[in-house]
């Protein structure tokens, strides 16, 4: 094997491990030594934020490659006879893996998110109410109240930071990732409505000029809103270009696009 170890950076630890195992051509984490060099941290109100960093190496024993031993069945079985505790070690590896990658509990995660956001409102001295529900394992959380508009920020910048901070708290307390949809002071609803109207107003210009229009870089949530709006407008199609955080939506006459591709 050309690479005995790799270091992988990703949004969360699970993603980093999956990428590392793939690069090393390993089928399972039981075939690897995994060391978490850095846990992911969300930025606080738009400042900071780091990705997870994991080092993954091929597990070896007695100086020999684990996968080589696994592929050589006859020698493997012979060593099993001389090492009766090998199977027990394998079971321990699998048990540890199950404990490390336990199934997420959306109800527990929802409770943690609500308690955290209620505490945040209290710390800022703002009157508001936090409500939430679970929809197909997605956490739908809303912070309501006139005073909570102070937590929106310019173009929703503060909301995005609070969103990442809440996700980090959930992950640290439960050890699992989460799919969180957070709205504060109905900002997300108002934003969706405004973007939909914006797309509709651009339609006449696009159809008249027969030219595509590239919009400013937006978050994945805003891009999805525009794609949804474009799908309901006759004669208009949409796609995205660029890399995060500078990925933009392009609206174009339908005949100009043979196929569309969007990751969200």
N, C-alpha and C positions, 0 to 999 in steps of 0.2 A: 504494500500500500504506500503511495507516494506521500501522503500526509498522515502523520500519526496523531496530530492534534490541530485544532482550529480554535480561534476566538471569534465569537459571533455577537454582534450588537443588534438588538431588536427592541420593539416597543415593550414586550414583556418576556418573561423567562421561558414560557412554553414555546413561543415562536422562535426564540434563539436556539433552544434545544433541537427543535424540529429541523431547522436549517443546518445546524451542525451535524446532526446524524446523517442527513442527506449528503452533505459534502464528504463525509467519511465513509459513505456507502454502508452504513450500519442500519440494521432492520429494527433494532430496539435499543432503548436506553440501558438495558442490562448488559449490552456489549460495550458500554462506554463508561469512562470516568468523567463525571460532570462536576465542575466547580463554578459556583456563582461568584464572579468577580465584582459585580456591581448590580444592585437591585434597581429597578426603574423608579423614578420619582417624578411626580408631576410638578410643574412650575406653580408658584403661588402668585396669583393675580398677574399672570403674564410674564413673570420673571423666573428664569432658571428652567429646570426640567432636564432629566437625563434618561437615557434608554438603558435597558438591561444589558449587561455584558457577561457572557458565559464562555468558559473554556471547556472544550470537550476533547477528550483523547480516547484512543482505542484501549480498552481494558486488556491488560496482559497479565500473565501469570507464569512464573518461572522463566521470564525473559522471552516468552513466545507469544506471538500474536493470537488474540482471542478468536478471530474469525478463521485463522488457519487451523486452529484446533477443532473448531466446530465443523469445518468442511471435511476433515480427515476422520471419518466415523470410526474406523477400526481402532486407531490409536486413542481416540477419545474414550471409547468404551474400556480399553485396557487401563487407562489412567483412572477411570471411575472406580475400578476395582482396587487400585492402590490408594485412592483418595476417597474414602467413604463419605467424607464430609462435604464433597463438592456439590452434590445435589442439594444438601441443606443450605449451602451458601447461595445457590441459585434461587431457592425459595425465598430466602431473606431479601435478596435483591428485588424480587418481584413484589414482595410485601412492602418494602420501602418505597418502591415506585408507586404503588397504589396509594400509600399514605401521602406521598408528595403531590400526586396529581388527582386529588379527590374531586368528586363531582360537585359542581357549584350548586348552592341552594339559593334560588332567586328570592324566596321569602325572607331568608336570613339577611341576604344582601340588601333587600329593600328596607328592612328595619334599620340596618346600620346606616344607610344613606339618609334616611329621614332623621334619625337621631343626630347625625353629624350636621346636617343642614339646619336643623332647629338650633343646635348649639352655635352655629355660625351667625344666625340671625340674632341670637341673644348677645353674643360678643360684640356685634356691631350696634346693638341697641335699636334694632329695627323691628317693627311690628309686622308680622306676617304669618302665614300658615303653610305648612309643608304637607302635601298629599302625594300618594303614590300608588301604583298598581303594577302587576306583572302581566305582560302580554307576550305569550309565546317565548318565555324566558328572557324577555327584554324588560328592563326596569324603566317604567314611565313615571318620572318624578316632576312635580310642579311646585314652585314656590310662589305663592300668591300674596298680594297686598300692595297698596300704593307705595309704601315706603321701600318695598323690595326693588323698585326701579333703580335704586342706587347701586345695585349689584349687577346691572346690565353692562355698563361700560360702553365706550365708543365702538360702534359696529359689533357689539356683543363680545368684546375682548375679555371683559371680566367674567362673563358667563362661561366662556371657554376655559378660563383658568380654574374657575370653581368646579366645572365639570371634570377636569383632569385631577384636581385635588380630591374630589369625592371618589373617583374611580380608584385612586391610590389608596385611600383609607379603606375602602371595601376589600381591595386585594390584600392589604397587609393584615386585616383582621380575619379574613376567611381563607387566605392562601389560594384563592382562585380568581380568575379574570371575570369580567362582567360586561354586559351590554347595557349601557346606561343612556337614557334619553332624558336630558334635563332641560326644563324651561323655567325661566324666572320672569315674573310680571308679564306673562303672555308674550314675551319678546319673540320666541320662535314662531308662534302663530302669526304675529304681526309681520314678521320677516318673510314668512312664506307667502302671505297675501301680497306684500309689496313686490316681491320678486316675480310673482305670477303676473301682476299688472304690468310690471316693467317688460317682461317677455312679450306680452300681448301688444304693448305699444311699439315695440321694435319690429313687429311682424310686417306692418305696412311698408316700412322702409326697406326691409330685407327683400320682400316680394317685388317691390318696385325697382330697386337697383340690381336685383339678381346677384347680390354680393353678400358673402358671409360677414358676420360681425363677431369679433372676439371681445368678450367681457373681461373685467378685471379679475385677478386671481381671487378665488373664494374657497371657503371650507368645503369639505365633502358633503356636508348637510345642505349648504346653499346650492351646490352644484346639482345635487339630486332634485332639489325643488325646481330648478330651471329645466332639467331634463323632463321631469314630470309635466311641467307646464307646456313645454314644446311638443310633447307627445299628443297633447289635446288640441293643438293649433294646426289647422289644415294647411299643408304646403310648407311647413317648417320642420326641420330636423335638427338634431344637436349631437355634439360629441365633445370630448375634453382633450386638451393637450397640455403638455408641460409636466414638471415634476413638483411634488409637494415641497414647500408650501406655496408654490407659484403656479399651480394648476388652474387652468381657466376653461370656461365653457365657451364653445363656439356655436352660434346659431346660424343656420344656412338654409337657402332654398332647398327643398326636398330633392329636386332633380340633380343638385350638385353633389349629393352624397349617395354613393352606391351602397355603402354599408356603414354602420356606426359601431363604435366600440367604446364602452365606458365601464370602468372597474367597479363603480359603486352599485 
